[in-house]
């Protein structure tokens, strides 16, 4: 029963077992038995932990940029990223698993067809630089190379026109497949866009994360106000 639906609560598991078996076990008894089999109720893992190779690359990146200054370097970077803004209750999702099952598909992330969905959200793209912010742009449907190119074409050039007329600039992006696809790289090359080499699995060294935190806090406050 646990393996069939790992997201059931203890109360649901107990009720289902008692109904199927004609027993009258308590939740504490069921919990002890599940624990004895090596299963515990743990929050889902949203992403795979950073591998040793990528940890090394991230440290190297940081050491290389250790002596960069705002005036000579960082003020010329346009940082970009997508994020998901939660529009409903953002609660943790728990699954029953043992220590070896953390990365099994049924124990990871949010499953849209799950009986216990974790959240509803909308994805946005934006960019930011030392001189100001870009335009917050919603990303609808599946994100692919063509959609990413369209987002850049409509939203990067206004930032360049406002802040980097006759000034050098470098575009930062992460290593998402649609960002570094053959089509996207060819478009950036054709348009003379120089990118900043970025270490894999390193979103939180991107300064735009501070902007997302502010937006998410404001969004959650609005949700709470609406509920009241």
N, C-alpha and C positions, 0 to 999 in steps of 0.2 A: 504493500500500500504506500509506503514512504517513497519507493522508487518510481511508482506509477504517477504520483503527483507530489513532487517535493515541496511545493509551496503551501500545502495545507497547514493549518494551525494544529496545535496539539489537541484542542477541543474537537476539531473536525475529524482528526484521525481517530480519536477515541470513540466518537459517535458512530463513525462509519464501521469501525471494527466491532463494536458492540451490536450494531444492527445486523451485520453480516453473520456474526457468530452466535448471536443470542446470549452473549455474556453481559456482565454489568461491571466491567473493570473501571477503576477510577483513572483519571488523567495521570495521576502520579505513578500508578503502576505501569501504564503504557509508556510514560516518559522514561522510567527506569529501564524498561525492556529495550527501548530504542537506543538509549545510551549504552547499554550492555553490548549491543551489536556494533558499536563504534560510530553511531550517527548522532550528530548534534545539530541544533537549530542555529544556523549562521547566516549573516548577511551575504547577499550575492556579491561576487567579485565583478566589478564593472569593466575591468581591463586587466590584461596580463601584466605582472610586475616587470620592471625594467631589467633586461638581461645584463650580464656582466660586460658584454662587448659594448652595448650602448651606454652603460655607466662610464666606461673608459672614454668613449667618444665625447660624452657630455663634459667630463672633467677637462679633457683636452681643449674643447671649445672655450670653456670658461677661463682656462689659463691663457689661451691665446688672446682673449679680449680683456685681460686683467688691466692692461695699461691704456685701454681706449678711454678717451675723454668725451664729454658731452659735445663740446664745441667742434672738435675735429672728427668725431666718428658717429656717436649715437644720434646726434641731431640730424643726421643725413639718412637715417633708417626709417622706412615706413613699415611698421609692424602690422600684421594681419592675422586673422583667425576666424573660424566659425565657432559658435557656441549654441547650446540649447537652453532656451529660457522656459522654465517650468510655468505652466499656466493652471495647474491644478495641484492638489496636495502632493507634496514631495516627501513620501515616507519610505523608509527602508523596506526592502523585500528580503524575506528570510526563506531559506530552503533547508531541507534535511539532507545532510551529506556527511561522509567521513573525510578524514584529512587528505586522502588521495584523490578525491573527486572534485576539488575546487574548480578545475578548469573544464569540467564536462559541460557540454552545451546547455543541458537542462539546469545547470547550476550557475549560469552566467547571465548577467544583465537583465534587461526587461523584455519579456515576451509579449508582443501586442495581443496575442490571442489567449493570454493567460487568464485564468479565473480570478487572479488577484493582481491586476495591473498596478504598477508602481506610480506612474505619472503620465500626464499628457504634456507635450512640449512642442515648441516651434524653434526651428533653427534659424540663426541670423549670421550674416557675415559683416565684418567691419574692419577698418584699419585705423591706425593712430600713429602720429609722429610727434616729435618734440614741439611742433608748432600748432598742432590742433588735431581734431578727429575727422574721420571720413563720414560717410553716410551709412547709417544702420540699414542693412539690406536683408529682407527675408529670403530664405532659401526654401523653395517649395519643391516637393517631390524628391526624386532620387538625385543625389549630387553626382555629376559626372564631369568629364573634361569640357564638353561644350558649354555646360551651364557655368562652370568656373571661369572659362574664358570670357563669357558674357558679363559676369559679375565684375571681373577686372576691367574690362573695356569700358564699362559704364561708370565705375566708381573710383578707379585709381587715378585716371587722368585729371579729374577735378582737383584732387589733392595735390598733384604735381603742379597744376596751373596756379593754385593758390600759394604754395609754399616753396616750390623749387624751380622757379623761372630762372634759367641760366645758372642753376646750382646743381651739383652732383647729388644723386640720391640712389639708394639701394633698397630693393624690395625684400621684405622678410616673409616667409611662409613656411609651414611645417611640411612634413614628408607624406602627407595624405596622397593616396594613389592618383586622384584626379589633379592634384597640384603638380606632380612631377611626371605626369603622363607624357608620351611622345608629342601629342597634339598641343598640350599646354606649354611644354618647353619650347616647341617650335614657334608658337605664337609669341611667347616672351622674347625669344631671340629675334624674330622678325621686327618686333617693336622696340628693340633696344633696351629691354628691362633686365637689369643686372640684379641677381638675387643673392641673398646672404646664405651661405652654406649653413644648414641647421642640423644639429644632432637629433637623431631619432628619439622618440618617446620623451621629449623635453618641452611639453607645453607650458609648464609653470615657470620657465625662465623667460617667458614672453611677457613684456610689460602690459600688453593688452588685457591680461588676466585680471588686472586691477579694475579695469573698466567693466568687465563682465561681472565681477563681484558686486560692484555698485548697482548695476542694472538688475541683477538677480535679487538683491536685497530689496530694492524698490518694488520689483514685481511681486515678491512675496508679501510685502506690506499691503499692496493693492488687493491681492487675493484675500488676505485676512480682513480687510475693511469691507469687501464685498460680502463675505460670509457673515459678518456682524450685522 
